[in-house]
Amino acid sequence: MMDREDMLVLKWSLTGNDAHLAFRDAEPHRADVWFWKAHRTNPTGFADDKLQLLSVEPSRRAKPVSSPRFGELYLQRLGDAGRPAYEERFFFESRGRFAAKYYPQIPEGSRGDIRAKGVWSQGHWTIELARLFDTGHDDDVRFEPGGSYLFAAACYEMAAGKVQSEFHQPLYRTGDAYDRLILRIPE
């Protein structure tokens, strides 16, 4: 079904380059998370922009995450301010055999900072993303010439495949990503 879509996640540290961004050895951090979603965001040419908070302090609607070093941590995924690239609809009457859950729309505000377009060809996605160095929003990573930025990436092949138990897969739909990658921007 269309609710099972392929995704790309780029998770940018807002806590510095020494942060550990993965949930499997979770530590408190803040991250700017970019979600490209084949069905929900690709039709409009954007990626979804969210803020992720993993904290020692419980808060309303936070999900518990176990950490070997910190005990119980609390995860919040908050959409940036503005309108997302899709609308989620719930139906209470029959709409035939299948009713779509997500409907594309042009995002607005901080939620629409990231242009992204994917093309499926010969069994692979090619995805391009673009964003201003400084969006002017407090919930986004600010890039500067000469800067170094910690990020992690994850891909979810969910549209047609099944979970492959022999591979570790980040937690689907949480924004989990566990690589330690550094983007260096020349002066």
N, C-alpha and C positions, 0 to 999 in steps of 0.2 A: 504494500500500500504506500501511498505518497507520504505518509507520516514517518516512514523509515527512509531517511535520506542520507546521502553521503555528506560529510562535513569536514571542514578544515578549521582548526583552532590555533590562533597565535595568542599566547599569554605573555604579556609584557609586565615585568616587575615594576611596581611603584614603591618598592621597599629597598631598592639598591641592588647592586650586582652580586651580593653575597647571599641573597635569599635562596631558599629551597622552595621551588614552586610546585612540586609534585605532592599528591595526597598520600602516597604510600609511605613516606617518612615525613608526614606533614609537620610544618612549623607555621607560626603566624605570619601572614603576609597580606599585602594589598596588590592587586593586579588589574591591569587594563586588558580585557579579554575580547578578542575579535573573533566572531563566529561567522564563517561563510557556510551557508546551508543550501544545498542543491535545489531543494524545492521551495523553501521559504524566502531566501534572500536573493538567490541568483536571478530570478526573473526581473527584479527591479534594478540589478546592477550594484548592489550594496552588500556589505557584511554587517551583521548585528554587532553593536558595541555595548559592552557590559563592564561593570565593575565587580570584582570578586574580592570579598573580605573573608579571611580565615583568622579567627580571633579566639583568645582564651575566654572572652566574655560572652556569655549566652545572650541572645537577642531574639526578638520576636521573629518567627518564621525561619530561623537559622537551622540548618541540618547538622547534627553531630557528626564529627569525623574523628576517628581514633588515631592517636599519635603515640609512637613508642616513647618519644622524649617528653612530650608535653601533656600526655593524657588526653582528655576530651577537649577538642577544639570545635568551633562553630563556624559553619560555612554559610555565607550569604552571597547570592548572585543577584545583583541589582542591575536592571537596565539603565543605561545612561538616560539623562533627561531628554524628553522628546518622544516622538512617535516611531515605533519600530518599522522594519521593512515588511512586516506581515501582520495581519490581524488574525487572531485565533477566535473561531466561532464555535458555539455549542448549540446543537439543535435538539429540541425536545419533541419533535414530530418526525415521522418517517420522511426521508428525502430520497427514497428509492434504495437501490442496492448499495450505493456508496455516496457519502457526502464528505466533501473535502473539509478538513479541519482548519487549514491555513489558507489565507487569501493575501496575495502580494499587494503592497501599497508603498508609495514613496515615503521613506523615512524623513523625519524632521528633527531639528535640534542636534544635540550631541549624539543622539542615537543614529544620525545619518552622516557621521564623519568619514566613514570608510567606504570608498568605491571598491567594488569587487565584482569580477565577472569570471565565470568558469565556462570552459568549453569541453565537452566530452567528445573524444575522438580516439578510435582504435583501442578502446578499453581503458583509457586513462583520462583523468581530468587535468587540464592546464588552467590554473587560476592566477589571475593578476589582481593585486590589491594596490590601492593608492590612497594616501592621506596626507594632509598638511603636516609639516614638522611640528607646528604648534597650533592646536585647534582653538586655544583660548578657553578650554573647559578644564576644570579641576579634576575631572574623572578620567582624563586621558594622559598617557605618557607624552612628555614633551621631548622632542628630538632636537639636538643642536649639532652643528658642524663640529667635529673633533670629539664628540661624545661616544660612549660605549654603553650599550643597553642589553641587559639580560632578558632573554625570552625563552619560551619553550613552545614546541609545536606538537600537534597531534592530528592525525587523520582518522576518520571513522568511516569505514566502508560498510554502510548499513542498508543501502537500498535493495540489494539483491542477495547479499551474502549472509552467512551466519557467523556467529562468534567462533573464532578459531581458538580452541583451548590451549594450543601449544604456544600461542603468542600472548604476551602481556598486553592488555588493552586498557588505556586510561578509562576512567569511569565515564560512560556515555552520558551526555547532556549535563555534565557538571562543569566543564571547562578545564578538566584535569589534563595536564600535559607535563611530561617529566624529563625532556631533554634540557640540557644546560647549554644554550646557544648565546653567543654574544654578537650583536650587530655593532660594528664600528663604522662611524660616519666620518669620512675624511674632512679635513679643514676646508 
